[in-house]
């Protein structure tokens, strides 16, 4: 199970903290979301934001992962 990150963290991680739009475009262009989990990239204010396959699906995927992680703790 992976962790959520922000567009800002990714931009900083590639040593270009002003590249938020480029990061967003790259994340949005991900065609293999289940292998490269772009749904875990959220806004720095904690809002989930948009998702290539709908914001509702993004919220559902994150919720499913959180529930699965909780079940593993038990």
C-alpha positions as CSV (number, residue, x, y, z in Angstrom):
1,X,0.0,0.0,0.0
2,X,1.4,3.4,-1.0
3,X,1.1,6.8,0.5
4,X,-0.5,9.9,-0.8
5,X,1.6,12.8,-1.9
6,X,1.0,16.3,-3.4
7,X,1.7,17.8,-6.7
8,X,4.0,20.2,-4.8
9,X,6.0,17.4,-3.3
10,X,6.5,15.8,-6.7
11,X,7.6,19.1,-8.2
12,X,10.0,19.7,-5.4
13,X,11.3,16.1,-5.7
14,X,12.2,16.7,-9.3
15,X,14.0,19.9,-8.3
16,X,11.5,22.2,-10.0
17,X,9.1,23.5,-7.3
18,X,7.3,25.7,-9.8
19,X,6.4,22.9,-12.2
20,X,3.0,22.2,-10.6
21,X,1.2,22.5,-13.9
22,X,3.6,20.1,-15.7
23,X,3.3,17.6,-12.8
24,X,-0.5,17.8,-13.0
25,X,-0.4,17.3,-16.8
26,X,2.0,14.3,-16.4
27,X,-0.1,12.7,-13.7
28,X,-3.3,13.3,-15.8
29,X,-1.7,11.6,-18.8
30,X,-1.0,8.4,-16.9
31,X,-2.7,5.6,-18.9
32,X,-1.8,2.8,-16.5
33,X,-3.2,4.1,-13.2
34,X,-3.4,0.8,-11.5
35,X,0.4,0.2,-12.0
36,X,1.4,3.8,-11.4
37,X,-1.1,5.0,-8.8
38,X,-1.7,8.6,-9.8
39,X,-4.9,8.7,-7.8
40,X,-2.7,9.2,-4.7
41,X,-1.6,12.6,-5.8
42,X,-3.7,15.3,-4.1
43,X,-3.6,19.0,-3.7
44,X,-1.4,20.4,-0.9
45,X,-4.6,21.8,0.9
46,X,-5.8,18.2,1.2
47,X,-8.5,18.4,-1.5
48,X,-8.4,15.3,-3.7
49,X,-8.7,17.2,-6.9
50,X,-9.6,15.9,-10.3
51,X,-8.8,12.5,-11.8
52,X,-8.6,11.2,-15.4
53,X,-11.4,8.7,-14.8
54,X,-13.5,11.0,-12.5
55,X,-13.1,12.5,-9.1
56,X,-15.7,10.1,-7.7
57,X,-13.6,7.1,-8.8
58,X,-10.5,8.7,-7.3
59,X,-12.3,9.2,-3.9
60,X,-13.5,5.6,-4.1
61,X,-10.1,4.2,-4.8
62,X,-8.5,6.1,-1.9
63,X,-11.4,5.0,0.4
64,X,-11.0,1.4,-0.6
65,X,-7.2,1.5,0.0
66,X,-7.8,3.1,3.4
67,X,-10.3,0.5,4.4
68,X,-7.9,-2.3,3.2
69,X,-5.1,-0.8,5.3
70,X,-7.4,-0.6,8.3
71,X,-8.3,-4.3,7.8
72,X,-4.6,-5.3,7.7
73,X,-4.0,-3.6,11.1
74,X,-6.6,-5.8,12.8
